């Protein structure tokens, strides 16, 4: 029984993550709603019209008892016929709506698959030349050849841009892979703590205090997820917090357990995000005005949101320009 339930749970997770299946179901439901409303209005009009005709037909019947019996029988017969016809129409409409929704979404699906394939191919092909260029610049910077400071600055700038391009190609490759969900039992607080530890070096370099706390309940809470994907979520968020926090600032990471969820909260006292930028930060390639001159590709948060939604979680960001940012990631506990 447990094995069967596990298979069903895996199938349900895969189904929920397939955007086209859910869009097709929603589109079918919309078609059916329109059909049901039209059918209800038509059936009501037909019913009252027929009842009115029947009433007029039997008004001349002398015997009141017979008139009542015949009238009731006629009404029951009309109701039965209308309900039967409505059910048959509804069944055929359901099948037709589902087929029509599939036909409607087919060109959209083909277009999206072509875009994803192009992104994946382009990202894959770009990796090798970027790696070669990066290696050559690093070797040149470390060489004993006499290079002017201006040349070194240009090389460092090129290396930074190459790092951005390498990150972008990796992010594009991840985004192009679609909604393939890998899930297994994990302790989320452990994954978050690992990411904090890995980023301590960056925090020390920037002279920022990076702290981590986890409640006892969160250390025992198990979620469904994949270690690498979830690690990437918190690496992106914490790295962003460190990037946009000034020297001497503070970034705190905490993990707590609620009734059905695990909440990870990342708070910084950095430069913050303006009110006009906040609604757009999860869009691909979007960079807030105060971040345009810094590093980053504008894909990190888009990828983060995609991964969070794969595992049926939510990500919320509150920020005020000049007063820091609060990011809360909520993921469901494994039942």
Secondary structure, 3 states (H helix, E strand, C coil): CHHHHHHHHHHHHHHHHCHHHHHHHHHHHHHHHHHHHHHHHHHHHHHHHHHHHHHHHCCCCCCHHHHHHHHHHHHHHHHHHHHHHHHHHHHHHHHHHHHHHHHHHHHHHHHHHHHHHHHHHHHHHHHHHHHHHHHHHHHHHHCCCCCCHHHHHHHHHHHHHHHHHHHHHHHHHHHHCCCCCCCEEEEHHHHHHHHHHHCHHHHHHCCCEEEEEECHHHHHCEEEECHHHHHHHHHHHHHHHHHCCCCCCEEEEEEEECCCEEEEEEEECCCCCCHHHHCCCCCCCCCCHHHCCCCCCCCHHHHHHHHHHHCCCEEEEEECCCCCEEEEEEEEECC
